[in-house]
Amino acid sequence: MKEKAARLNFGTGIAIGLPFLILGIVQKNLAFVIIGVALAISLSASSALKSKSEKKSDK
């Protein structure tokens, strides 16, 4: 069940970063593309770290 929550957080990272990515591509603005990718990666990585720490605390 905890893995399912991590997948939802990964989806949240993509959902937040994707509008910035699309906006950057449409307006040909590299800053928005970088912000979109960075948001998606950072939110996804933070959810992965949370799930790993939760697994360790369960043991």
PQR file with spaces between the fields and no chain letter, atoms N, CA, C, O and H, PARSE charges and radii, in Angstrom:
ATOM       1  N    MET     1       0.820   -1.191    0.000 -0.4000 1.5000
ATOM       2  CA   MET     1       0.000    0.000    0.000 -0.0000 2.0000
ATOM       3  C    MET     1       0.870    1.263    0.000  0.5500 1.7000
ATOM       4  O    MET     1       0.510    2.273   -0.606 -0.5500 1.4000
ATOM       5  N    LYS     2       2.001    1.195    0.677 -0.4000 1.5000
ATOM       6  CA   LYS     2       2.877    2.361    0.709 -0.0000 2.0000
ATOM       7  C    LYS     2       3.492    2.622   -0.656  0.5500 1.7000
ATOM       8  O    LYS     2       3.744    3.773   -1.015 -0.5500 1.4000
ATOM       9  H    LYS     2       2.293    0.375    1.169  0.4000 1.0000
ATOM      10  N    GLU     3       3.736    1.561   -1.420 -0.4000 1.5000
ATOM      11  CA   GLU     3       4.256    1.752   -2.773 -0.0000 2.0000
ATOM      12  C    GLU     3       3.225    2.471   -3.638  0.5500 1.7000
ATOM      13  O    GLU     3       3.579    3.265   -4.510 -0.5500 1.4000
ATOM      14  H    GLU     3       3.532    0.627   -1.129  0.4000 1.0000
ATOM      15  N    LYS     4       1.962    2.190   -3.392 -0.4000 1.5000
ATOM      16  CA   LYS     4       0.908    2.856   -4.146 -0.0000 2.0000
ATOM      17  C    LYS     4       0.911    4.358   -3.851  0.5500 1.7000
ATOM      18  O    LYS     4       0.707    5.167   -4.756 -0.5500 1.4000
ATOM      19  H    LYS     4       1.675    1.546   -2.683  0.4000 1.0000
ATOM      20  N    ALA     5       1.141    4.732   -2.594 -0.4000 1.5000
ATOM      21  CA   ALA     5       1.205    6.151   -2.236 -0.0000 2.0000
ATOM      22  C    ALA     5       2.387    6.823   -2.919  0.5500 1.7000
ATOM      23  O    ALA     5       2.285    7.977   -3.338 -0.5500 1.4000
ATOM      24  H    ALA     5       1.306    4.075   -1.859  0.4000 1.0000
ATOM      25  N    ALA     6       3.507    6.116   -3.038 -0.4000 1.5000
ATOM      26  CA   ALA     6       4.674    6.689   -3.711 -0.0000 2.0000
ATOM      27  C    ALA     6       4.366    6.928   -5.184  0.5500 1.7000
ATOM      28  O    ALA     6       4.825    7.915   -5.760 -0.5500 1.4000
ATOM      29  H    ALA     6       3.590    5.179   -2.699  0.4000 1.0000
ATOM      30  N    ARG     7       3.605    6.049   -5.789 -0.4000 1.5000
ATOM      31  CA   ARG     7       3.234    6.247   -7.193 -0.0000 2.0000
ATOM      32  C    ARG     7       2.337    7.470   -7.353  0.5500 1.7000
ATOM      33  O    ARG     7       2.453    8.210   -8.330 -0.5500 1.4000
ATOM      34  H    ARG     7       3.233    5.248   -5.321  0.4000 1.0000
ATOM      35  N    LEU     8       1.444    7.677   -6.389 -0.4000 1.5000
ATOM      36  CA   LEU     8       0.594    8.858   -6.452 -0.0000 2.0000
ATOM      37  C    LEU     8       1.430   10.126   -6.335  0.5500 1.7000
ATOM      38  O    LEU     8       1.157   11.108   -7.025 -0.5500 1.4000
ATOM      39  H    LEU     8       1.350    7.076   -5.595  0.4000 1.0000
ATOM      40  N    ASN     9       2.443   10.120   -5.475 -0.4000 1.5000
ATOM      41  CA   ASN     9       3.311   11.284   -5.342 -0.0000 2.0000
ATOM      42  C    ASN     9       4.106   11.510   -6.618  0.5500 1.7000
ATOM      43  O    ASN     9       4.332   12.654   -7.013 -0.5500 1.4000
ATOM      44  H    ASN     9       2.665    9.322   -4.915  0.4000 1.0000
ATOM      45  N    PHE    10       4.530   10.434   -7.265 -0.4000 1.5000
ATOM      46  CA   PHE    10       5.237   10.566   -8.536 -0.0000 2.0000
ATOM      47  C    PHE    10       4.330   11.228   -9.561  0.5500 1.7000
ATOM      48  O    PHE    10       4.767   12.098  -10.314 -0.5500 1.4000
ATOM      49  H    PHE    10       4.346    9.505   -6.944  0.4000 1.0000
ATOM      50  N    GLY    11       3.090   10.825   -9.592 -0.4000 1.5000
ATOM      51  CA   GLY    11       2.128   11.432  -10.509 -0.0000 2.0000
ATOM      52  C    GLY    11       1.896   12.899  -10.197  0.5500 1.7000
ATOM      53  O    GLY    11       1.687   13.710  -11.100 -0.5500 1.4000
ATOM      54  H    GLY    11       2.735   10.117   -8.981  0.4000 1.0000
ATOM      55  N    THR    12       1.934   13.238   -8.913 -0.4000 1.5000
ATOM      56  CA   THR    12       1.781   14.636   -8.520 -0.0000 2.0000
ATOM      57  C    THR    12       2.944   15.463   -9.030  0.5500 1.7000
ATOM      58  O    THR    12       2.750   16.588   -9.492 -0.5500 1.4000
ATOM      59  H    THR    12       2.104   12.579   -8.180  0.4000 1.0000
ATOM      60  N    GLY    13       4.145   14.923   -8.953 -0.4000 1.5000
ATOM      61  CA   GLY    13       5.316   15.631   -9.467 -0.0000 2.0000
ATOM      62  C    GLY    13       5.211   15.889  -10.956  0.5500 1.7000
ATOM      63  O    GLY    13       5.550   16.970  -11.437 -0.5500 1.4000
ATOM      64  H    GLY    13       4.302   14.009   -8.579  0.4000 1.0000
ATOM      65  N    ILE    14       4.742   14.895  -11.673 -0.4000 1.5000
ATOM      66  CA   ILE    14       4.563   15.057  -13.116 -0.0000 2.0000
ATOM      67  C    ILE    14       3.452   16.069  -13.397  0.5500 1.7000
ATOM      68  O    ILE    14       3.587   16.913  -14.283 -0.5500 1.4000
ATOM      69  H    ILE    14       4.467   14.017  -11.282  0.4000 1.0000
ATOM      70  N    ALA    15       2.359   15.983  -12.644 -0.4000 1.5000
ATOM      71  CA   ALA    15       1.226   16.882  -12.877 -0.0000 2.0000
ATOM      72  C    ALA    15       1.585   18.336  -12.607  0.5500 1.7000
ATOM      73  O    ALA    15       1.078   19.231  -13.281 -0.5500 1.4000
ATOM      74  H    ALA    15       2.249   15.298  -11.924  0.4000 1.0000
ATOM      75  N    ILE    16       2.442   18.580  -11.640 -0.4000 1.5000
ATOM      76  CA   ILE    16       2.839   19.955  -11.334 -0.0000 2.0000
ATOM      77  C    ILE    16       3.884   20.447  -12.331  0.5500 1.7000
ATOM      78  O    ILE    16       3.842   21.607  -12.741 -0.5500 1.4000
ATOM      79  H    ILE    16       2.854   17.852  -11.092  0.4000 1.0000
ATOM      80  N    GLY    17       4.805   19.601  -12.722 -0.4000 1.5000
ATOM      81  CA   GLY    17       5.873   20.018  -13.626 -0.0000 2.0000
ATOM      82  C    GLY    17       5.455   20.110  -15.084  0.5500 1.7000
ATOM      83  O    GLY    17       6.022   20.896  -15.843 -0.5500 1.4000
ATOM      84  H    GLY    17       4.840   18.658  -12.390  0.4000 1.0000
ATOM      85  N    LEU    18       4.470   19.316  -15.482 -0.4000 1.5000
ATOM      86  CA   LEU    18       4.073   19.263  -16.890 -0.0000 2.0000
ATOM      87  C    LEU    18       3.560   20.592  -17.454  0.5500 1.7000
ATOM      88  O    LEU    18       3.936   20.944  -18.572 -0.5500 1.4000
ATOM      89  H    LEU    18       4.010   18.678  -14.865  0.4000 1.0000
ATOM      90  N    PRO    19       2.719   21.348  -16.736 -0.5600 1.5000
ATOM      91  CA   PRO    19       2.290   22.640  -17.305  0.2800 2.0000
ATOM      92  C    PRO    19       3.452   23.597  -17.579  0.5500 1.7000
ATOM      93  O    PRO    19       3.446   24.308  -18.584 -0.5500 1.4000
ATOM      94  N    PHE    20       4.439   23.614  -16.695 -0.4000 1.5000
ATOM      95  CA   PHE    20       5.609   24.460  -16.926 -0.0000 2.0000
ATOM      96  C    PHE    20       6.378   23.986  -18.154  0.5500 1.7000
ATOM      97  O    PHE    20       6.852   24.793  -18.954 -0.5500 1.4000
ATOM      98  H    PHE    20       4.443   23.036  -15.879  0.4000 1.0000
ATOM      99  N    LEU    21       6.494   22.675  -18.290 -0.4000 1.5000
ATOM     100  CA   LEU    21       7.197   22.113  -19.443 -0.0000 2.0000
ATOM     101  C    LEU    21       6.488   22.480  -20.750  0.5500 1.7000
ATOM     102  O    LEU    21       7.130   22.908  -21.709 -0.5500 1.4000
ATOM     103  H    LEU    21       6.108   22.020  -17.641  0.4000 1.0000
ATOM     104  N    ILE    22       5.180   22.313  -20.784 -0.4000 1.5000
ATOM     105  CA   ILE    22       4.408   22.639  -21.988 -0.0000 2.0000
ATOM     106  C    ILE    22       4.471   24.139  -22.281  0.5500 1.7000
ATOM     107  O    ILE    22       4.631   24.550  -23.431 -0.5500 1.4000
ATOM     108  H    ILE    22       4.658   21.965  -20.005  0.4000 1.0000
ATOM     109  N    LEU    23       4.343   24.951  -21.231 -0.4000 1.5000
ATOM     110  CA   LEU    23       4.424   26.399  -21.413 -0.0000 2.0000
ATOM     111  C    LEU    23       5.778   26.802  -21.990  0.5500 1.7000
ATOM     112  O    LEU    23       5.851   27.663  -22.867 -0.5500 1.4000
ATOM     113  H    LEU    23       4.213   24.617  -20.297  0.4000 1.0000
ATOM     114  N    GLY    24       6.837   26.186  -21.504 -0.4000 1.5000
ATOM     115  CA   GLY    24       8.167   26.486  -22.015 -0.0000 2.0000
ATOM     116  C    GLY    24       8.339   26.089  -23.470  0.5500 1.7000
ATOM     117  O    GLY    24       8.981   26.802  -24.241 -0.5500 1.4000
ATOM     118  H    GLY    24       6.777   25.486  -20.791  0.4000 1.0000
ATOM     119  N    ILE    25       7.767   24.951  -23.848 -0.4000 1.5000
ATOM     120  CA   ILE    25       7.871   24.502  -25.244 -0.0000 2.0000
ATOM     121  C    ILE    25       7.060   25.415  -26.161  0.5500 1.7000
ATOM     122  O    ILE    25       7.529   25.797  -27.233 -0.5500 1.4000
ATOM     123  H    ILE    25       7.246   24.371  -23.222  0.4000 1.0000
ATOM     124  N    VAL    26       5.848   25.762  -25.743 -0.4000 1.5000
ATOM     125  CA   VAL    26       4.983   26.599  -26.577 -0.0000 2.0000
ATOM     126  C    VAL    26       5.578   27.997  -26.753  0.5500 1.7000
ATOM     127  O    VAL    26       5.576   28.547  -27.854 -0.5500 1.4000
ATOM     128  H    VAL    26       5.467   25.452  -24.872  0.4000 1.0000
ATOM     129  N    GLN    27       6.086   28.565  -25.659 -0.4000 1.5000
ATOM     130  CA   GLN    27       6.634   29.920  -25.735 -0.0000 2.0000
ATOM     131  C    GLN    27       8.113   29.934  -26.112  0.5500 1.7000
ATOM     132  O    GLN    27       8.720   30.999  -26.221 -0.5500 1.4000
ATOM     133  H    GLN    27       6.088   28.118  -24.764  0.4000 1.0000
ATOM     134  N    LYS    28       8.682   28.768  -26.308 -0.4000 1.5000
ATOM     135  CA   LYS    28      10.107   28.630  -26.628 -0.0000 2.0000
ATOM     136  C    LYS    28      10.971   29.325  -25.576  0.5500 1.7000
ATOM     137  O    LYS    28      11.891   30.080  -25.892 -0.5500 1.4000
ATOM     138  H    LYS    28       8.189   27.902  -26.220  0.4000 1.0000
ATOM     139  N    ASN    29      10.639   29.041  -24.310 -0.4000 1.5000
ATOM     140  CA   ASN    29      11.346   29.640  -23.189 -0.0000 2.0000
ATOM     141  C    ASN    29      12.033   28.521  -22.410  0.5500 1.7000
ATOM     142  O    ASN    29      11.369   27.691  -21.789 -0.5500 1.4000
ATOM     143  H    ASN    29       9.892   28.428  -24.053  0.4000 1.0000
ATOM     144  N    LEU    30      13.342   28.504  -22.447 -0.4000 1.5000
ATOM     145  CA   LEU    30      14.108   27.432  -21.816 -0.0000 2.0000
ATOM     146  C    LEU    30      13.943   27.424  -20.302  0.5500 1.7000
ATOM     147  O    LEU    30      14.004   26.364  -19.679 -0.5500 1.4000
ATOM     148  H    LEU    30      13.882   29.178  -22.951  0.4000 1.0000
ATOM     149  N    ALA    31      13.736   28.593  -19.704 -0.4000 1.5000
ATOM     150  CA   ALA    31      13.594   28.668  -18.248 -0.0000 2.0000
ATOM     151  C    ALA    31      12.388   27.862  -17.771  0.5500 1.7000
ATOM     152  O    ALA    31      12.486   27.143  -16.776 -0.5500 1.4000
ATOM     153  H    ALA    31      13.687   29.454  -20.210  0.4000 1.0000
ATOM     154  N    PHE    32      11.260   27.968  -18.457 -0.4000 1.5000
ATOM     155  CA   PHE    32      10.072   27.214  -18.059 -0.0000 2.0000
ATOM     156  C    PHE    32      10.267   25.716  -18.268  0.5500 1.7000
ATOM     157  O    PHE    32       9.771   24.914  -17.477 -0.5500 1.4000
ATOM     158  H    PHE    32      11.180   28.552  -19.264  0.4000 1.0000
ATOM     159  N    VAL    33      10.974   25.335  -19.310 -0.4000 1.5000
ATOM     160  CA   VAL    33      11.258   23.917  -19.545 -0.0000 2.0000
ATOM     161  C    VAL    33      12.093   23.371  -18.400  0.5500 1.7000
ATOM     162  O    VAL    33      11.811   22.290  -17.882 -0.5500 1.4000
ATOM     163  H    VAL    33      11.377   25.986  -19.953  0.4000 1.0000
ATOM     164  N    ILE    34      13.115   24.108  -18.005 -0.4000 1.5000
ATOM     165  CA   ILE    34      13.988   23.663  -16.911 -0.0000 2.0000
ATOM     166  C    ILE    34      13.215   23.599  -15.602  0.5500 1.7000
ATOM     167  O    ILE    34      13.381   22.648  -14.837 -0.5500 1.4000
ATOM     168  H    ILE    34      13.344   24.986  -18.426  0.4000 1.0000
ATOM     169  N    ILE    35      12.371   24.595  -15.329 -0.4000 1.5000
ATOM     170  CA   ILE    35      11.562   24.589  -14.104 -0.0000 2.0000
ATOM     171  C    ILE    35      10.627   23.380  -14.095  0.5500 1.7000
ATOM     172  O    ILE    35      10.496   22.712  -13.069 -0.5500 1.4000
ATOM     173  H    ILE    35      12.236   25.367  -15.950  0.4000 1.0000
ATOM     174  N    GLY    36       9.982   23.094  -15.214 -0.4000 1.5000
ATOM     175  CA   GLY    36       9.066   21.960  -15.285 -0.0000 2.0000
ATOM     176  C    GLY    36       9.756   20.634  -15.041  0.5500 1.7000
ATOM     177  O    GLY    36       9.246   19.791  -14.303 -0.5500 1.4000
ATOM     178  H    GLY    36      10.089   23.637  -16.047  0.4000 1.0000
ATOM     179  N    VAL    37      10.910   20.444  -15.653 -0.4000 1.5000
ATOM     180  CA   VAL    37      11.657   19.197  -15.465 -0.0000 2.0000
ATOM     181  C    VAL    37      12.163   19.101  -14.029  0.5500 1.7000
ATOM     182  O    VAL    37      12.098   18.037  -13.413 -0.5500 1.4000
ATOM     183  H    VAL    37      11.324   21.128  -16.253  0.4000 1.0000
ATOM     184  N    ALA    38      12.664   20.208  -13.499 -0.4000 1.5000
ATOM     185  CA   ALA    38      13.190   20.201  -12.130 -0.0000 2.0000
ATOM     186  C    ALA    38      12.094   19.907  -11.112  0.5500 1.7000
ATOM     187  O    ALA    38      12.320   19.151  -10.167 -0.5500 1.4000
ATOM     188  H    ALA    38      12.717   21.073  -13.999  0.4000 1.0000
ATOM     189  N    LEU    39      10.923   20.486  -11.287 -0.4000 1.5000
ATOM     190  CA   LEU    39       9.812   20.207  -10.372 -0.0000 2.0000
ATOM     191  C    LEU    39       9.404   18.741  -10.427  0.5500 1.7000
ATOM     192  O    LEU    39       9.208   18.108   -9.390 -0.5500 1.4000
ATOM     193  H    LEU    39      10.739   21.100  -12.055  0.4000 1.0000
ATOM     194  N    ALA    40       9.277   18.212  -11.612 -0.4000 1.5000
ATOM     195  CA   ALA    40       8.872   16.814  -11.751 -0.0000 2.0000
ATOM     196  C    ALA    40       9.896   15.881  -11.110  0.5500 1.7000
ATOM     197  O    ALA    40       9.525   14.943  -10.404 -0.5500 1.4000
ATOM     198  H    ALA    40       9.436   18.726  -12.454  0.4000 1.0000
ATOM     199  N    ILE    41      11.176   16.133  -11.352 -0.4000 1.5000
ATOM     200  CA   ILE    41      12.217   15.263  -10.803 -0.0000 2.0000
ATOM     201  C    ILE    41      12.317   15.408   -9.292  0.5500 1.7000
ATOM     202  O    ILE    41      12.410   14.408   -8.580 -0.5500 1.4000
ATOM     203  H    ILE    41      11.477   16.895  -11.925  0.4000 1.0000
ATOM     204  N    SER    42      12.300   16.641   -8.794 -0.4000 1.5000
ATOM     205  CA   SER    42      12.485   16.844   -7.357 -0.0000 2.0000
ATOM     206  C    SER    42      11.314   16.297   -6.550  0.5500 1.7000
ATOM     207  O    SER    42      11.520   15.681   -5.505 -0.5500 1.4000
ATOM     208  H    SER    42      12.226   17.454   -9.372  0.4000 1.0000
ATOM     209  N    LEU    43      10.094   16.512   -7.020 -0.4000 1.5000
ATOM     210  CA   LEU    43       8.945   15.982   -6.288 -0.0000 2.0000
ATOM     211  C    LEU    43       8.900   14.461   -6.356  0.5500 1.7000
ATOM     212  O    LEU    43       8.508   13.806   -5.390 -0.5500 1.4000
ATOM     213  H    LEU    43       9.926   17.013   -7.869  0.4000 1.0000
ATOM     214  N    SER    44       9.294   13.908   -7.474 -0.4000 1.5000
ATOM     215  CA   SER    44       9.330   12.449   -7.599 -0.0000 2.0000
ATOM     216  C    SER    44      10.412   11.861   -6.709  0.5500 1.7000
ATOM     217  O    SER    44      10.199   10.828   -6.074 -0.5500 1.4000
ATOM     218  H    SER    44       9.612   14.440   -8.258  0.4000 1.0000
ATOM     219  N    ALA    45      11.571   12.508   -6.656 -0.4000 1.5000
ATOM     220  CA   ALA    45      12.664   12.015   -5.823 -0.0000 2.0000
ATOM     221  C    ALA    45      12.313   12.128   -4.351  0.5500 1.7000
ATOM     222  O    ALA    45      12.648   11.238   -3.569 -0.5500 1.4000
ATOM     223  H    ALA    45      11.744   13.347   -7.171  0.4000 1.0000
ATOM     224  N    SER    46      11.646   13.203   -3.956 -0.4000 1.5000
ATOM     225  CA   SER    46      11.289   13.355   -2.548 -0.0000 2.0000
ATOM     226  C    SER    46      10.284   12.287   -2.130  0.5500 1.7000
ATOM     227  O    SER    46      10.336   11.804   -0.998 -0.5500 1.4000
ATOM     228  H    SER    46      11.374   13.927   -4.590  0.4000 1.0000
ATOM     229  N    SER    47       9.375   11.913   -3.021 -0.4000 1.5000
ATOM     230  CA   SER    47       8.421   10.860   -2.685 -0.0000 2.0000
ATOM     231  C    SER    47       9.121    9.511   -2.586  0.5500 1.7000
ATOM     232  O    SER    47       8.748    8.678   -1.759 -0.5500 1.4000
ATOM     233  H    SER    47       9.333   12.305   -3.940  0.4000 1.0000
ATOM     234  N    ALA    48      10.130    9.287   -3.418 -0.4000 1.5000
ATOM     235  CA   ALA    48      10.878    8.032   -3.346 -0.0000 2.0000
ATOM     236  C    ALA    48      11.669    7.958   -2.049  0.5500 1.7000
ATOM     237  O    ALA    48      11.746    6.894   -1.436 -0.5500 1.4000
ATOM     238  H    ALA    48      10.434    9.963   -4.090  0.4000 1.0000
ATOM     239  N    LEU    49      12.256    9.068   -1.622 -0.4000 1.5000
ATOM     240  CA   LEU    49      12.998    9.085   -0.364 -0.0000 2.0000
ATOM     241  C    LEU    49      12.069    8.859    0.817  0.5500 1.7000
ATOM     242  O    LEU    49      12.434    8.164    1.766 -0.5500 1.4000
ATOM     243  H    LEU    49      12.193    9.932   -2.120  0.4000 1.0000
ATOM     244  N    LYS    50      10.872    9.436    0.772 -0.4000 1.5000
ATOM     245  CA   LYS    50       9.905    9.233    1.844 -0.0000 2.0000
ATOM     246  C    LYS    50       9.528    7.763    1.950  0.5500 1.7000
ATOM     247  O    LYS    50       9.451    7.219    3.051 -0.5500 1.4000
ATOM     248  H    LYS    50      10.576   10.001    0.002  0.4000 1.0000
ATOM     249  N    SER    51       9.295    7.120    0.820 -0.4000 1.5000
ATOM     250  CA   SER    51       8.876    5.721    0.855 -0.0000 2.0000
ATOM     251  C    SER    51      10.003    4.832    1.372  0.5500 1.7000
ATOM     252  O    SER    51       9.739    3.854    2.071 -0.5500 1.4000
ATOM     253  H    SER    51       9.357    7.562   -0.075  0.4000 1.0000
ATOM     254  N    LYS    52      11.264    5.156    1.040 -0.4000 1.5000
ATOM     255  CA   LYS    52      12.384    4.373    1.557 -0.0000 2.0000
ATOM     256  C    LYS    52      12.518    4.539    3.058  0.5500 1.7000
ATOM     257  O    LYS    52      12.765    3.561    3.765 -0.5500 1.4000
ATOM     258  H    LYS    52      11.478    5.950    0.472  0.4000 1.0000
ATOM     259  N    SER    53      12.359    5.764    3.564 -0.4000 1.5000
ATOM     260  CA   SER    53      12.482    5.990    5.002 -0.0000 2.0000
ATOM     261  C    SER    53      11.333    5.333    5.757  0.5500 1.7000
ATOM     262  O    SER    53      11.520    4.866    6.880 -0.5500 1.4000
ATOM     263  H    SER    53      12.159    6.558    2.990  0.4000 1.0000
ATOM     264  N    GLU    54      10.148    5.292    5.157 -0.4000 1.5000
ATOM     265  CA   GLU    54       9.017    4.625    5.790 -0.0000 2.0000
ATOM     266  C    GLU    54       9.246    3.122    5.858  0.5500 1.7000
ATOM     267  O    GLU    54       8.871    2.488    6.844 -0.5500 1.4000
ATOM     268  H    GLU    54       9.995    5.672    4.244  0.4000 1.0000
ATOM     269  N    LYS    55       9.852    2.543    4.833 -0.4000 1.5000
ATOM     270  CA   LYS    55      10.133    1.110    4.844 -0.0000 2.0000
ATOM     271  C    LYS    55      11.136    0.773    5.940  0.5500 1.7000
ATOM     272  O    LYS    55      10.990   -0.246    6.614 -0.5500 1.4000
ATOM     273  H    LYS    55      10.157    3.058    4.032  0.4000 1.0000
ATOM     274  N    LYS    56      12.154    1.616    6.130 -0.4000 1.5000
ATOM     275  CA   LYS    56      13.148    1.379    7.173 -0.0000 2.0000
ATOM     276  C    LYS    56      12.530    1.501    8.557  0.5500 1.7000
ATOM     277  O    LYS    56      12.877    0.733    9.454 -0.5500 1.4000
ATOM     278  H    LYS    56      12.272    2.444    5.583  0.4000 1.0000
ATOM     279  N    SER    57      11.622    2.450    8.749 -0.4000 1.5000
ATOM     280  CA   SER    57      11.007    2.637   10.059 -0.0000 2.0000
ATOM     281  C    SER    57      10.028    1.511   10.384  0.5500 1.7000
ATOM     282  O    SER    57       9.759    1.255   11.558 -0.5500 1.4000
ATOM     283  H    SER    57      11.340    3.074    8.020  0.4000 1.0000
ATOM     284  N    ASP    58       9.496    0.841    9.376 -0.4000 1.5000
ATOM     285  CA   ASP    58       8.573   -0.267    9.607 -0.0000 2.0000
ATOM     286  C    ASP    58       9.289   -1.519   10.100  0.5500 1.7000
ATOM     287  O    ASP    58       8.675   -2.359   10.758 -0.5500 1.4000
ATOM     288  H    ASP    58       9.714    1.049    8.422  0.4000 1.0000
ATOM     289  N    LYS    59      10.569   -1.657    9.794 -0.4000 1.5000
ATOM     290  CA   LYS    59      11.304   -2.870   10.179 -0.0000 2.0000
ATOM     291  C    LYS    59      11.585   -2.934   11.632  0.5500 1.7000
ATOM     292  O    LYS    59      12.195   -3.894   12.101 -0.5500 1.4000
ATOM     293  H    LYS    59      11.067   -0.975    9.259  0.4000 1.0000
